[in-house]
Amino acid sequence: MDRKIDYKKTKKRLDGRKMDETRPLSIKTGVIENADGSAYLEWGQNKIYAAVYGPREVLPKHSADPLRSVIKVEYRMTSFSVPQRKRPGPNRRDQEISKVLGEALSRAVFVEQFPNTEIGVYVEVVDANAGSRVACLTAASVALADAGMPMRDMVAATGVGKAYGELVIDLNKDEEDAPDAVDIPIAILPNSEEIVLLQMDGLLTRKEWDAIAKLGIKGCKQVYEIQKKALVEKFELSEAKGKSQVAKEKTVKKKTVKKTVKKVKK
């Protein structure tokens, strides 16, 4: 691919997006029947499943905390999720991402309500194209809400940074590989704007950081609206199914009553 790209001149990114435009994002909840809460997310090319189990007994028991629940996150990428086949099993990157995701989610959940327990959060990346950690954090937060966990707020996340001389949001793989690339995963609790995840790979000036921070918070709030919509749609669907079932039962009951009346008249 030609790396001599002038974003300032074209005003468009490699995939046609504006500098402050994220890739298409969709979320579905309740996709794993046996989990206490679950979500499926598609963000650009990224495709991710998240499942939540617990609160439950802590294993091994010595890792229990008498004052709070421990959120244990397991982040995995399937071997076929990237162009060059990934070696099966966890590696150091997986462990690092699992750790930072768990710390971020612990700021959102009222963990002090469940002492001596653990909440298991499992995220599986089946297709990846940059920004998998923020996508997993976004999906995991929705799965926790779907499980009915008491939360201060959901965690909303996105990637921001610099590519080809421009400050951009939600970098794709080509932009992450740009000669001047700066990649910053950021996550917040949207209502308070508390930052619960912030990492940076690259260098920025103070002026660039001030601009990128505003762009990141704005992007996280856009993600937050999609998270809320996914949860609302699930419960609206459940309510509609409930009404349909009630109507069906009433119809069956009426038919049964009519048949009974006819038999009595005979």
VEXDREN-45103 format. One line per 8 residues: number of its first residue (from 1); their letters; for each residue x, y, z of N, C-alpha, C. Coordinates in pm, 1 decimal, decimal comma. Each point is the difference from the previous one (the first is absolute). Last residue first. Example, Ala and Ser with C-alpha at 12.3 -4.5 7.8 and 13.67 -1.06 7.14 Angstrom:
<sites>
2) SA) 1285,0/-225,0/708,0/82,0/119,0/6,0/-77,0/109,0/73,0 | 29,0/-572,0/-7,0/-89,0/119,0/0,0/90,0/120,0/0,0
</sites>
This chain:
<sites>
266) KKVKKVTK) -7512,5/-2894,3/2487,7/-43,0/-126,4/-57,2/-51,9/-94,2/107,7 | 186,3/409,6/126,0/-129,8/21,7/-65,3/-52,5/-129,7/-58,3 | 435,6/0,8/185,0/-99,8/12,9/107,1/-140,8/14,5/-60,1 | 370,4/1,0/-292,2/-19,7/-134,3/57,2/-109,2/1,2/106,4 | 136,5/412,6/-184,6/-71,7/-79,8/-100,6/-32,2/-138,9/53,7 | 272,6/281,8/263,1/-139,7/48,7/-2,3/-84,0/-82,0/-95,8 | 464,4/-80,7/10,4/-63,0/-48,4/123,7/-148,1/36,4/4,0 | 266,7/169,5/-348,9/-20,7/-142,5/-17,1/-72,6/-60,2/119,9
258) KVTKKKVT) 128,3/453,1/26,0/-106,4/-18,2/-100,0/-31,6/-147,7/-20,5 | 365,6/113,4/277,0/-126,9/35,1/65,5/-117,2/-23,2/-94,8 | 435,7/-51,7/-173,3/-30,5/-108,7/93,9/-134,8/22,4/68,0 | 170,8/338,5/-276,8/-41,5/-114,7/-80,9/-40,5/-117,4/89,0 | 181,9/381,0/209,2/-132,4/30,0/-55,7/-54,6/-118,0/-79,1 | 442,6/-27,2/161,8/-96,6/-9,1/110,0/-142,9/23,5/-50,0 | 359,3/60,9/-298,6/-17,3/-142,6/29,3/-106,3/-19,3/107,7 | 124,3/440,3/-93,5/-71,4/-57,0/-114,6/-29,8/-147,8/22,6
250) KEKAVQSK) 269,4/224,1/316,0/-139,4/46,2/9,3/-85,0/-59,4/-111,0 | 463,5/-79,8/-7,8/-63,3/-75,9/108,6/-146,4/39,0/16,1 | 261,0/243,6/-305,3/-19,0/-136,3/-49,0/-72,6/-85,0/103,9 | 128,5/435,0/117,8/-110,2/5,2/-97,1/-32,7/-140,1/-52,1 | 374,3/44,4/280,1/-122,9/23,3/76,5/-121,6/-1,2/-92,1 | 423,7/-24,5/-199,9/-31,0/-125,1/68,5/-129,6/11,8/79,3 | 170,4/384,6/-210,2/-46,5/-94,5/-100,9/-41,4/-132,5/63,8 | 200,0/326,5/270,2/-136,2/41,1/-37,1/-59,0/-96,7/-101,9
242) GKAESLEF) 449,5/-65,4/119,9/-86,8/-25,5/114,7/-144,3/33,9/-31,2 | 331,5/103,8/-314,8/-23,0/-144,6/2,7/-95,5/-36,6/112,5 | 139,6/445,8/-25,3/-88,5/-30,3/-113,2/-32,9/-149,6/-4,0 | 313,6/146,2/316,5/-133,8/47,8/35,9/-101,0/-33,2/-109,2 | 451,7/-92,8/-79,0/-51,4/-90,6/102,7/-142,3/37,3/38,7 | 229,1/284,9/-293,3/-32,0/-125,0/-67,7/-60,5/-99,9/98,6 | 162,9/401,9/169,9/-119,9/28,0/-79,3/-46,8/-126,4/-70,4 | 402,4/-18,9/232,6/-113,3/-1,5/91,5/-130,9/37,2/-70,0
234) KEVLAKKQ) 404,0/2,9/-251,6/-21,7/-134,1/55,0/-125,4/-3,3/86,7 | 146,4/414,5/-175,4/-60,0/-84,9/-103,3/-28,6/-140,6/52,3 | 236,0/304,9/276,5/-141,8/38,0/-12,2/-70,5/-90,4/-100,4 | 465,3/-46,5/46,5/-70,2/-50,8/118,2/-149,1/30,0/-7,7 | 279,6/170,8/-339,2/1,0/-146,4/-6,3/-76,8/-61,2/116,6 | 69,8/469,1/-11,6/-100,0/-41,2/-98,8/-9,6/-152,2/-7,4 | 337,7/196,7/265,1/-131,9/13,8/62,4/-110,4/-48,3/-93,5 | 438,8/11,3/-173,2/-10,1/-99,5/107,6/-139,1/3,8/64,4
226) IEYVQKCG) 104,9/330,1/-312,2/-24,8/-127,0/-68,4/-10,8/-112,9/102,2 | 114,1/426,3/155,8/-137,7/3,7/-49,5/-36,9/-131,4/-69,4 | 446,6/63,1/143,5/-91,0/-18,6/114,2/-146,4/-2,9/-44,4 | 346,6/115,8/-305,5/-4,2/-144,5/22,9/-101,6/-32,6/109,9 | 90,0/447,9/-73,9/-74,7/-52,6/-114,5/-14,7/-151,9/11,4 | 264,8/216,4/314,4/-141,4/29,1/26,1/-88,3/-45,1/-116,2 | 469,6/-35,4/-39,4/-48,6/-94,4/100,6/-149,0/21,4/27,2 | 221,8/306,6/-284,2/-19,7/-129,4/-64,6/-54,5/-103,8/96,5
218) KIGLKAIA) 118,2/425,2/168,8/-115,6/12,5/-89,1/-31,8/-134,3/-65,5 | 387,7/25,9/254,0/-117,5/3,5/87,8/-128,0/11,4/-82,9 | 411,6/21,7/-234,8/-21,4/-131,6/59,2/-124,5/-5,5/87,4 | 143,2/412,1/-186,6/-50,7/-87,4/-105,6/-32,8/-138,3/56,3 | 209,2/308,5/282,3/-138,4/42,4/-26,2/-64,8/-90,5/-104,8 | 455,0/-68,9/85,7/-77,8/-38,2/118,3/-147,7/36,3/-19,3 | 319,6/134,2/-323,3/-32,8/-142,4/-12,5/-83,9/-47,8/118,5 | 168,0/446,5/-10,3/-100,1/-19,5/-105,2/-45,6/-145,5/-5,7
210) DWEKRTLL) 344,4/114,0/298,4/-122,0/70,6/41,6/-112,5/-22,4/-100,9 | 430,3/-165,6/-108,2/-67,0/-79,7/103,0/-130,7/66,4/45,1 | 279,2/229,2/-302,7/-65,1/-112,7/-66,2/-75,9/-84,3/102,3 | 258,8/351,3/165,8/-113,3/53,5/-74,9/-77,8/-111,8/-67,8 | 402,4/-106,5/219,4/-104,9/31,8/97,5/-125,5/52,5/-70,2 | 298,1/-327,9/-288,3/25,7/125,9/69,3/-113,4/25,8/99,7 | 147,6/-506,3/-137,7/-81,4/114,2/-40,9/49,2/125,3/69,3 | 150,2/-565,5/-119,1/22,0/129,9/63,2/-91,4/106,3/-59,6
202) GDMQLLVI) -13,1/-582,1/76,3/42,9/108,2/-87,0/14,0/129,5/78,0 | -317,3/-370,1/152,5/115,0/-52,5/-73,2/40,3/106,1/-101,9 | -322,8/-39,8/480,6/46,2/72,3/-119,1/124,9/-65,2/-56,4 | -478,2/-45,5/358,7/133,1/-47,1/-37,4/43,1/76,2/-124,7 | -417,9/-32,9/393,2/72,6/93,8/-85,8/140,2/-55,3/-21,6 | -514,0/-88,8/270,7/106,2/-62,5/-79,3/63,9/105,8/-88,1 | -334,2/122,6/301,0/31,7/-127,1/65,1/102,5/-81,7/-78,4 | -217,0/535,0/83,3/78,8/-83,2/-90,5/41,6/-126,7/73,9
194) EESNPLIA) -439,7/338,8/67,4/119,1/-56,2/64,8/71,5/-92,0/-97,7 | -423,8/263,8/-49,7/117,8/19,5/-84,4/129,0/-44,3/69,6 | -484,9/-31,7/130,0/94,2/77,7/81,7/124,3/39,8/-78,8 | -344,3/-248,8/-215,8/-72,4/101,4/76,6/91,7/87,4/84,5 | 176,1/-377,4/-273,7/-48,5/118,3/-71,7/-67,6/108,0/84,0 | 407,2/-329,6/89,0/-136,6/-13,4/49,7/-70,4/125,3/-48,6 | 426,6/-193,8/-281,2/-52,2/85,5/105,7/-130,5/-55,0/55,7 | 486,2/-103,5/-331,6/-131,9/-43,8/46,0/-42,5/86,4/117,8
186) IPIDVADP) 397,7/-61,8/-439,4/-53,2/78,1/111,0/-140,3/-51,5/34,0 | 493,5/-98,7/-311,7/-128,2/-52,9/46,4/-46,3/82,3/121,1 | 355,2/126,6/-398,9/-40,3/24,7/138,6/-136,2/-63,3/28,0 | 452,7/51,6/-377,5/-122,9/-76,1/31,6/-32,3/16,0/148,0 | 301,6/218,8/-441,5/-13,7/6,2/145,5/-134,9/-63,9/32,4 | 357,1/37,3/-466,2/-116,4/-46,5/76,2/15,4/20,5/150,6 | 255,8/106,1/-438,6/-7,0/89,1/116,4/-110,9/-41,5/97,3 | 85,8/-256,4/-401,2/134,4/36,1/48,1/-1,5/87,2/126,1
178) ADEEDKNL) -405,9/-349,8/-88,8/51,2/121,3/-65,4/136,1/38,4/58,7 | -312,7/-369,4/126,9/130,3/-28,3/-60,2/59,5/121,5/-71,8 | -433,0/7,1/203,7/89,4/-41,3/108,7/141,8/-24,6/-52,0 | -338,4/89,7/-309,7/38,0/121,5/71,1/91,1/-30,7/118,2 | -182,0/-357,7/-250,5/90,4/76,6/-85,9/49,3/125,8/71,0 | -328,3/-269,6/216,3/132,2/-63,1/-2,7/99,7/78,2/-84,4 | -389,6/292,0/204,6/-2,9/-135,0/-55,8/143,6/-52,3/-10,2 | -228,0/383,2/350,4/97,7/-36,2/-101,9/-23,5/-141,8/-50,8
170) DIVLEGYA) -267,8/368,1/283,2/-26,4/-137,2/-41,8/90,6/-42,4/-116,0 | 12,7/508,4/36,8/-65,8/-88,2/96,2/-18,7/-137,3/-60,4 | 378,1/432,6/-85,8/-114,4/-78,9/-45,0/-57,3/-83,4/114,1 | 368,2/422,4/-181,6/-55,5/-61,3/119,8/-130,0/-69,9/-39,6 | 426,7/88,3/-344,9/-130,0/45,5/49,2/-39,1/-72,6/128,6 | 402,6/-83,4/-281,8/-1,7/141,9/32,6/-130,0/53,3/56,4 | 81,8/-469,7/-113,7/23,0/80,6/-120,0/-20,5/149,6/27,7 | -165,7/-238,7/401,9/43,0/-76,3/-117,6/10,0/93,1/-119,0
162) KGVGTAAV) -117,6/-47,3/582,0/51,7/82,0/-109,3/44,7/-91,2/-113,5 | -385,0/-54,9/427,5/143,5/7,2/-26,0/33,9/89,2/-117,7 | -403,1/-322,1/315,4/31,5/128,1/-64,1/150,0/3,0/-26,8 | -436,4/-370,5/142,7/140,4/29,4/-24,9/12,9/136,9/-64,8 | -385,5/-201,9/364,9/33,4/15,9/-141,5/150,6/20,1/-11,9 | -447,5/-127,8/382,3/139,6/12,0/-41,5/12,3/23,5/-149,8 | -334,8/-31,0/489,7/-1,5/23,3/-144,8/142,9/30,8/-44,1 | -283,9/-234,1/442,6/128,4/48,5/-51,5/-11,9/12,3/-150,8
154) MDRMPMGA) -411,8/49,9/375,1/70,4/-89,9/-91,1/133,5/62,8/-38,5 | -210,7/99,4/481,3/-20,0/39,8/-138,9/60,2/-109,7/-86,5 | -55,2/-64,8/459,7/-1,0/146,4/3,8/-35,8/55,4/-137,0 | -170,5/-494,1/150,6/112,8/73,8/-57,2/-17,1/150,5/19,6 | -183,6/-549,3/114,3/-14,1/139,7/43,7/123,7/79,6/-41,8 | -180,7/-435,5/-276,1/95,0/43,3/102,0/-29,1/144,4/41,8 | -221,0/-310,0/-337,9/-67,4/64,2/112,2/93,3/42,6/111,4 | 81,1/-200,0/-451,7/-4,8/-94,8/111,6/-68,7/59,0/123,2
146) DALAVSAA) 80,5/264,4/-386,5/-98,2/-101,7/-37,2/-16,2/-103,3/111,4 | 335,7/325,1/43,7/-131,5/62,4/17,5/-110,3/-99,7/-31,9 | 434,4/-143,0/-82,2/-18,9/17,7/144,4/-136,8/61,7/29,5 | 130,9/-33,5/-449,4/-30,3/-132,5/53,7/-22,8/6,0/151,2 | 145,5/389,4/-220,5/-140,1/-28,1/-34,2/-41,8/-136,0/56,6 | 448,7/115,2/45,1/-81,2/88,9/82,7/-149,0/-22,6/-24,6 | 316,2/-224,9/-269,7/-3,1/-55,6/135,7/-87,1/83,8/92,4 | 83,5/154,2/-443,4/-88,7/-116,7/0,6/-14,8/-57,7/140,4
138) TLCAVRSG) 304,2/355,7/-57,9/-135,6/47,7/-29,0/-100,3/-115,1/6,3 | 454,9/-102,6/35,2/-43,8/70,0/120,5/-143,2/50,1/-15,7 | 210,1/-194,9/-374,0/-28,7/-101,8/101,9/-51,6/64,7/128,0 | 144,2/284,6/-341,9/-121,3/-68,3/-43,9/-41,0/-105,3/103,0 | 404,0/223,6/58,2/-111,3/90,2/32,8/-132,8/-61,7/-42,4 | 391,4/-244,5/-100,8/-15,3/11,5/145,3/-114,9/93,1/38,1 | 125,4/-74,7/-461,6/-72,4/-112,4/59,8/-18,3/17,7/150,6 | 201,2/280,7/-387,3/-95,4/45,6/101,3/-73,9/-111,6/70,7
130) ANADVVEV) 201,4/-129,0/-469,7/35,7/117,3/80,5/-109,7/37,0/99,2 | -98,1/-381,8/-265,4/63,2/97,5/-87,8/19,0/130,2/76,4 | -191,1/-567,6/40,7/64,8/118,6/56,0/56,1/90,1/-108,8 | -348,6/-448,8/160,2/52,5/71,0/-116,9/54,1/132,9/49,8 | -153,5/-305,0/313,7/-3,2/-95,8/-111,0/44,5/64,3/-131,0 | 46,9/60,8/566,1/9,1/72,7/-126,8/4,0/-102,9/-112,6 | -186,6/2,8/533,5/62,2/-78,5/-107,0/-5,7/79,9/-129,6 | -58,3/33,9/582,4/-15,7/65,9/-129,3/81,5/-74,9/-104,8
122) YVGIETNP) -217,8/-39,2/540,7/74,3/-65,4/-107,0/-27,8/70,7/-132,4 | -42,2/42,2/577,4/-31,7/67,0/-126,7/89,3/-60,1/-108,5 | -178,4/-98,5/547,4/79,3/-41,7/-115,7/-48,6/67,8/-127,5 | 2,8/93,4/552,1/-84,6/18,5/-117,5/87,4/-32,3/-120,9 | 16,3/-140,1/559,5/62,4/47,0/-123,5/-105,7/14,3/-108,3 | 33,9/16,4/587,9/-49,5/-63,0/-123,0/84,5/46,7/-118,4 | 5,1/158,6/478,9/39,4/-141,7/-8,4/-58,6/-72,9/-120,9 | -259,8/444,5/96,4/129,9/-41,8/54,4/22,2/-150,1/-12,9
114) FQEVFVAR) -327,3/371,2/-212,8/13,7/-145,4/-12,3/135,5/-47,4/52,3 | -144,6/463,9/-20,3/-125,4/-66,3/37,8/10,9/-152,9/-1,3 | 345,5/314,0/-143,3/-4,3/-13,4/144,8/-128,5/-67,1/48,0 | 92,7/119,6/-462,9/58,9/-127,6/41,4/-7,1/-21,1/151,0 | -234,8/291,6/-383,6/2,8/13,5/146,3/49,9/-132,5/58,3 | 133,7/188,8/-504,3/-88,2/-89,1/76,8/13,6/28,9/149,6 | 268,0/239,1/-321,3/-140,0/18,6/-38,0/-95,8/-79,1/88,9 | 483,7/-15,0/25,6/-40,3/137,3/34,1/-147,8/23,6/-27,4
106) SLAEGLVK) 214,2/-407,8/-118,8/-14,0/7,2/145,6/-40,6/139,2/46,6 | 109,0/-91,7/-457,7/-135,2/-44,2/34,9/-25,1/6,9/150,4 | 435,5/102,0/-163,1/-97,0/99,0/-48,7/-141,7/-36,2/42,2 | 349,5/-303,2/93,6/13,5/119,8/82,7/-102,3/106,7/-40,7 | 29,1/-395,0/-258,9/-54,0/-28,6/131,9/4,9/121,6/91,1 | 202,8/27,0/-423,6/-145,5/-5,0/-13,5/-65,4/-24,6/135,5 | 467,7/-12,6/-27,6/-48,4/138,1/-8,9/-151,9/4,8/-17,5 | 210,2/-431,7/18,6/22,7/75,7/123,6/-59,8/139,8/-7,8
98) SIEQDRRN) -0,4/-279,7/-383,4/-92,1/-52,7/101,2/9,3/82,2/128,2 | 312,7/92,1/-338,0/-132,3/54,1/-32,3/-103,6/-48,4/101,4 | 433,7/-175,2/41,5/1,8/145,2/26,6/-136,4/62,0/-25,6 | 63,8/-454,0/-108,3/1,0/18,0/145,1/-4,5/148,2/37,1 | 41,7/-118,5/-455,5/-132,3/-38,9/50,0/-10,2/25,0/150,7 | 418,8/62,2/-200,4/-92,6/106,0/-39,4/-140,4/-29,4/51,9 | 335,4/-324,5/58,0/18,0/112,9/91,2/-94,1/115,4/-33,2 | -180,1/-470,1/-147,6/136,4/51,4/-3,2/8,1/122,7/90,8
90) PGPRKRQP) -341,8/-476,2/-85,3/26,9/137,7/42,8/146,7/37,7/-14,3 | -240,2/-369,5/-330,4/37,1/15,5/139,9/34,8/143,8/33,1 | 71,6/-189,2/-507,0/-104,3/-24,4/100,8/52,9/19,3/141,8 | 186,1/268,9/-434,8/28,7/-122,9/74,5/-106,2/-19,9/108,0 | -105,4/264,2/-459,0/51,2/21,2/135,1/24,0/-134,7/67,8 | -0,7/152,2/-543,4/-59,8/-85,5/103,5/67,7/20,8/135,2 | -45,1/370,9/-371,1/103,1/-98,8/28,7/-44,3/-80,3/121,9 | -314,0/313,5/-132,5/49,1/-56,9/-126,3/109,4/-105,0/18,1
82) VSFSTMRY) -357,0/57,4/397,8/93,9/91,5/-66,5/55,6/-67,0/-125,4 | -306,1/-228,3/286,3/-53,3/136,7/8,0/87,4/103,1/-70,1 | 35,3/-503,9/85,7/-35,6/46,5/-134,3/-48,2/145,1/-1,8 | 123,4/-236,9/405,6/114,7/-14,3/-91,0/-26,6/60,4/-137,0 | -255,8/204,3/427,0/5,2/-128,8/-68,1/116,6/-2,1/-99,2 | -15,7/285,3/456,9/-16,3/17,7/-143,7/8,7/-137,5/-63,9 | -123,3/200,0/530,4/59,1/-95,7/-93,6/-25,8/43,4/-144,0 | -36,1/137,8/573,4/-1,2/50,9/-137,7/69,8/-101,0/-90,2
74) EVKIVSRL) -235,3/30,9/513,5/81,0/-86,8/-85,5/-18,4/45,1/-144,7 | -77,5/199,1/542,3/-25,1/9,0/-144,2/94,3/-94,1/-74,1 | -217,2/91,0/519,9/104,5/-69,3/-74,7/-37,4/-1,8/-147,5 | -125,1/269,0/489,6/-38,0/-16,1/-140,4/117,1/-60,3/-76,1 | -165,1/-9,9/537,8/113,5/11,0/-91,2/-50,2/-22,3/-142,8 | -247,8/196,5/475,5/6,9/-104,7/-101,0/120,4/25,2/-90,8 | -3,6/165,8/523,3/-54,7/28,8/-132,7/2,9/-123,9/-88,0 | 158,8/21,5/461,5/-66,3/130,6/-7,7/-70,3/24,8/-133,1
66) PDASHKPL) 277,1/-389,8/130,4/-112,7/7,4/93,8/-79,1/129,7/-7,7 | 275,3/-284,6/-386,1/14,7/125,1/74,0/-120,3/13,4/93,1 | 280,3/-435,6/-274,7/-121,8/70,3/40,3/34,1/125,8/78,9 | 303,3/-352,3/-171,8/-7,2/127,5/-73,3/-125,0/80,0/34,6 | 102,3/-445,5/168,6/90,1/99,0/62,3/-1,8/134,7/-72,4 | -247,8/-393,3/-153,0/-62,5/72,2/110,7/89,0/107,1/61,4 | 27,9/-146,2/-529,9/26,6/-61,9/130,7/-47,2/90,0/115,4 | -319,5/49,6/-223,4/97,2/-108,6/-12,4/125,3/51,8/-67,9
58) VERPGYVA) -506,0/172,2/248,4/132,7/32,9/-52,5/87,6/-125,0/-2,9 | -557,4/45,6/-47,6/110,3/-34,4/89,0/134,3/29,9/-66,7 | -391,7/295,2/-185,5/9,3/-141,7/31,4/119,5/-24,0/91,8 | -348,9/408,0/-275,5/107,6/-36,1/93,3/-6,4/-148,6/38,7 | -49,5/-8,3/-441,7/20,7/37,2/140,0/-94,7/110,1/43,4 | 196,9/-84,7/-503,5/-48,5/-102,0/92,3/27,2/45,9/143,6 | -13,8/189,4/-561,7/20,9/26,1/142,7/-61,9/-112,4/82,1 | 193,0/125,5/-545,6/-91,2/-72,7/89,0/39,3/25,0/144,6
50) AYIKNQGW) 78,8/168,3/-564,0/31,3/20,2/141,5/-104,1/-72,6/84,0 | 218,0/41,1/-548,5/-99,1/-52,8/93,3/47,9/28,1/142,1 | 114,9/225,3/-522,2/35,5/-40,7/136,5/-120,8/-52,1/76,4 | 250,2/209,5/-488,1/-117,8/-77,9/40,8/33,4/-67,2/132,8 | 200,6/413,0/-370,8/6,1/-72,1/127,6/-132,1/-70,3/30,1 | 79,6/301,3/-375,2/24,4/-141,5/-25,9/2,7/-82,4/128,4 | -245,5/430,2/64,0/82,2/-12,9/-119,7/13,8/-147,5/-31,6 | -200,2/-32,3/386,9/51,5/136,5/-6,7/98,7/4,0/-116,1
42) ELYASGDA) -389,9/-329,0/272,3/70,8/18,6/-127,2/39,3/145,9/-10,8 | -169,7/-371,4/418,5/31,6/132,6/-54,0/69,1/-10,6/-134,8 | -317,8/-269,4/412,6/76,0/-20,4/-123,2/18,3/135,4/-64,9 | -118,5/-209,8/532,9/-13,6/98,2/-107,4/83,9/-43,4/-119,8 | -224,9/-161,3/538,8/86,7/-16,6/-117,4/-26,2/108,7/-102,8 | -101,9/-246,9/540,0/-15,2/116,3/-86,9/94,5/-13,8/-117,0 | -61,8/-360,4/285,8/-86,0/90,1/77,7/-26,0/129,5/-76,8 | 95,1/-466,6/-266,8/70,1/102,8/78,0/-100,2/83,2/78,7
34) NEIVGTKI) -118,4/-349,1/-319,8/46,3/-55,0/127,4/75,2/99,5/87,0 | -172,9/108,7/-449,5/-108,9/-39,9/89,4/47,9/-43,2/137,9 | 185,0/356,4/-363,1/49,3/-127,5/52,3/-95,0/-44,8/110,8 | -72,2/412,7/-222,8/27,1/-90,6/-112,6/50,5/-137,5/44,4 | -155,1/464,9/204,4/-67,5/-127,6/24,7/23,7/-104,1/-106,3 | 67,7/496,0/-169,4/13,3/-56,5/134,5/-72,8/-133,6/10,8 | 259,2/339,7/-399,4/-117,7/-79,1/36,7/24,6/-60,5/137,6 | 208,3/428,9/-341,7/9,1/-87,3/117,3/-132,1/-72,9/19,4
26) SLPRTEDM) 328,2/323,9/-379,2/-128,8/-58,7/37,5/22,0/-97,8/114,9 | 261,7/415,5/-330,9/-2,5/-77,4/124,4/-140,5/-51,7/26,5 | 361,2/243,2/-407,4/-134,2/-45,0/39,3/6,1/-92,9/121,8 | 395,6/349,1/-30,4/-49,1/-106,0/-87,4/-139,6/-42,8/45,3 | 151,5/502,9/106,7/34,3/-137,1/36,4/-49,8/-98,1/-105,8 | 154,1/545,9/-22,1/-107,1/-97,3/-23,5/47,8/-140,9/35,4 | 233,5/447,5/-31,1/-67,3/-20,6/128,5/-113,9/-101,6/-9,5 | 268,5/119,1/-384,0/99,2/-15,8/106,9/-64,8/-31,4/135,5
18) KRGDLRKK) -258,7/-158,9/-440,3/52,5/128,2/43,9/94,3/-23,9/117,2 | -71,4/-394,1/-370,0/-58,4/68,1/115,4/58,5/139,7/19,8 | 124,0/-349,6/-338,1/-104,0/95,2/-36,2/-62,0/76,2/115,5 | 379,2/-323,3/-3,9/-127,4/-70,2/-18,4/-116,7/94,3/-26,4 | 443,1/170,5/65,7/15,9/-109,1/-96,4/-130,7/-72,7/-28,1 | -62,7/499,1/163,7/90,8/-105,5/41,3/1,2/-113,5/-102,2 | -89,6/551,3/-70,9/-64,5/-129,9/16,9/105,0/-103,0/38,8 | 99,0/449,5/-124,2/-106,9/19,9/100,2/-82,1/-126,6/20,6
10) TKKYDIKR) 401,9/125,1/-298,2/-118,6/-75,4/-41,2/-120,7/25,3/89,5 | 421,7/211,4/98,2/-41,3/37,4/-135,0/-131,1/-68,5/-38,5 | 208,6/-95,4/412,4/-34,3/143,1/1,8/-52,8/45,8/-136,1 | 172,3/-440,9/61,1/-134,3/14,7/54,9/-45,1/145,8/-1,2 | 361,7/-285,0/-288,5/-14,5/133,1/59,1/-143,9/18,8/46,6 | 379,4/-422,3/-123,8/-139,7/42,7/3,4/-8,7/133,6/72,4 | 346,6/-385,4/-156,7/8,7/145,1/-20,2/-140,9/56,9/-12,6 | 104,2/-472,0/40,4/3,6/66,6/129,3/10,8/152,2/-13,4
2) DM) -197,9/-439,0/-305,2/75,5/124,7/-6,6/-8,1/73,7/132,3 | -31,2/-545,8/-49,8/-84,4/120,1/0,0/88,1/125,4/0,0
</sites>
